[in-house]
Amino acid sequence: MRTRIISGTVIAAVLFCVFFIGGYALGAFCFAIAMIAYYELTKACGVCNNEKKIGLLQIAGFAVIAAYYVILLMKVNVDVMFCALIAVIFIIAELIIYVFSFPKYKASQVFAAIFSVIYAPLLISFLYLIDASSEYGIYFLLLVLGASAGCDVAAYFVGVTLGKHKMTPILSPKKTIEGGIGGLLGAAVCSTIIGIVMYANGIGDVTLIVKCALIGLIGGVLSEIGDLAASGIKREFGIKDYGNLIPGHGGIMDRVDSIIVVAPFVYFAINMFI
């Protein structure tokens, strides 16, 4: 537990520093997380036939992730056509590898490789897009943390003290309905506080506080779904953690499973409603 607390504190400190610096530093941070998360996911899903080596399917994934982030950092306004072009090139590349190396790889491995690029590397890039889309990016980044980390922490403590009814007994036996409700309240409270701070600093009107609270509440729901989805993948493939990079926590995917789902939602929410 001590190791987990220390690691968690270090992670929180790093996130706050990167968020406050923003810009290219945040973009580079997202890129690093994307590459590690992709490797962990493809390894967990059995994309490579040899766990000690990186296969062609993974190499294609690393290449498209690198291309996406380089262009993203060079061109802030990434449009739908650009994303579609990157996706089409990547899918065709994976199909070429599948066809000309057949039967080395199974279709399920190709699907897993494609899914792994979308699931973590693409979704985590919304942190950078949030920062780049607004002069108040730091507040909205904290909104992502408020909805994800706030939900996670509150769900843990409420679950430990009051939890009695299992939420998903097969998927995640330790999670309770009481903990889930506590997590949603925690996410809403943290996000409301961020809204109050923004309003106190002359940003927006009083309705901003309500909007932040609602974003936090919905973000909390998505945070729990992201956590459970990542747990489901681990359970399906029979692994405990995605890696051992972070002492007491596991791999990168074990820590960003909620954030990668909340970040896109916050990005679209702030651009559509704030």
N, C-alpha and C positions, 0 to 999 in steps of 0.2 A: 504493500500500500504506500509506503514511504517513497519508493522508487517511482510509482505511478504519479504521486502528487508532485514530486520534483520535476518529472518529465512534463506533466501538464502545465506547471508554472512556466517552464522554459518555452513551451509551445505557445502559450498565451502571450508571453513577452515578445517573442519573435513576430507573431501575427500583428500585434499592436504596432511594433516598430515598422514593419513592412507596410501596413495600412497607412500610417502617418506619412511615410516617405512617398508612397504611391508611385505613379508614373512607371518608368522603365524598371525600377526596382521591383514593383509589384508584378509587372509583366514577367520578369525573369523568374520571380518566385513561383508564379503560377505555372510557368513552363517547366520548372524543375519538379514541382508537385505532379504535373501532368505526366511527365516521362516516368517517374517512379511508380505512380499509381497505375499507369498502363502496364508496366512490367509486372507489377503485383497481380493485377487482374488476369492478364494472359497466362501467368504461371498458375494461378489458382484454378482457372478454367481449362487448363490442359491444352493450350494452344500449341505449345511446343512439344514435340515427341520426346525430346531429351531435356530434362529439367536443368542440366548443367550447361546447356548451350542455348543460344538465341536463334530461332528459326527464321525462315524467310517471311513468314506471315507476320512475325513480330517486327522484323526489320522494316517492312513496308509501313507498319503502324508508326514506328518511331520516326520514319522519314516524313510521313504526312503530318504528324504532330509538330515536328520541327518547322516544316513549311508553313503550317497554319499560324504558328506563333510568330515567326519572323515577319510574315505579311501583316499579321495583326498589330505588331508593334510599329510597323512602318506606316500602316494605314488604319487609323482609328475607326473610321466609319465602315465597318465590315458589313456589306449588304448580303441579301439572301442569295444572289447570283454567285457571289464569291464562295459562300458556304456550300452551295450546291455543287459548284465546280470541284472544290476540294473533295467533297464526299464522293462524287462520281469517279474522279481519278483514283481515289483510294480503293473503292469497291472493284473497279476494273483491274487494278493492280493485284488485289487479292485473288480475283478470279483467274487471272493469268497464272499466278503461282500455283493455284489449285489445279488448273488444267494441265500445265506442263510438268508438274511433279507428281501427278496422279499415279498410284493411290497413296502417296506418302501422307497427305493430309486428308482428314475427313471434312465433310461439309460443315459439321458442327463446330470444328475448329476455326473454319473461315468465318462463320457467323459470330463466334465468340471474339475473334480478333477485331471484327468491325464494331461489334457492340462495345468492346473495351475502349475504343477510341472515342465513341460518343459519350459513354457513361461518365468517365472521369475527366479526360483531357479537354473535351469540348465544354462540358458544364463548368469546370473550374475556371475557365477563361472569362466567365461572366463577372468574376471579381474584378478583373482588370477593366472590363467594359463598364462596370458600375462606376469605377473611379474616373474613367475617361469621359463618361457621358455627363458629368455634372461637377460644378465647382464645389459642391458640398459632398463629394464622393466619400470622404472619410466618415461622415455621419451614416451614409447608406451602407457602407461596408460594416460599420458597427451594428447596423440593423440586421445584417446577415448573421453576425455573431450573436446578437441578442436573441434572435429567433432559433438559432441552432444550439449554441452553447448554453444559452439560458434554459432552453427546453431540456437539454441533456442533464444539466446539473440538478434542476428542480425535479425532474422525473426520477433521478437516482435517489435523492433524499426523501422525497415523498413516498416512493416505492419501498424504501427500506423501513420507514417508520409506520406507514399506514397500509402498504400494499397487501391485499388479501386475494383478490380475484385476478386470475391469469388473463392476460390480454391475448397472447398467441402462444398457448402452451406447447405446441409442437415446434413452431419456428424459433421462439425465444422464451423459454420457460421462466426466466427470471423477471420478465417485464409484466407489470400488473396494470389493470385498468386505472387504479388509483394513481399510480406513478405516471401514466399517460396523461391523465387529467391535470395532475400537478405540473407536468412538463409544459402543457399548453398555457397554463396560467403563468408559469415562469417566463415563457417566451413573450407573452403579451405584456407582462409587467416590465421586462427589460426593454422591449421595444417602445413602450409608452414613455419610459424614462428618457430614452434617446430622443423621442419626439418633443418632450418637455424641454430638454437641453437645447434642441434646435430652435424652438419657439422663443426661448429665453435669450437666444443669441440673434434674434431678429430675422429668423428664417421662416417664411410662411406665416399663416395665421393659425388660430386656435384649432381649426379643423385638422391641421397637420398632426396634432397629437392623436386624434381619433384614427386617422389614416395609418399612422405608425402602429397603433395598437392592433388594428385589424390585420395589417401586414404581418405583425409578430404572431398573431393567433393562427393565421393560415400558414405562415412559415413554420410554426411549431408542428402543425399537422404534417407538413411535408418533411420536416426534420425527422419525425418519428418513422415515417414511411421510408425515408432514405436509410435510416439506421436498420430497420427491419429487413429491407431489401438486401442490404450488404450482408446481413446475418444469414439471410436465406441462401445467398450464393455460397457462403462458407459452409453452411450445413449441407447443401446439396453436393458439394465437392469434397466433403469430409475433412476440412481444415479448421483449425482453431483460430488462427490469425492470418492476415494477408502477408505478414512478414515479421521481422524482429528488429526493424530499424530504430524504433522508439522504445526504449526500456519501459516495461510496465504497461505498454499500450498496444504493441504489435507493430504493424506496418503503417504506411501513410494512409492507405485506404481505410484502416480501422479508425482513423481520426477525422478524415474528411468526408465520410459517407453521408453525413447530414448536410454539410456545407455545400457540397456539389449539387444537391437538390434544391436547397433554399436560394442560392445565389441567382440562378436564372429567374426564379419567381420574383425576387426583390427587384431585379433589373427591369423586368417588364412592368411591375407594379409602379415603380417610381416614374417610369417614362410615360405611363398611361394615366396615372391618377395624382401624381404629385408634381 
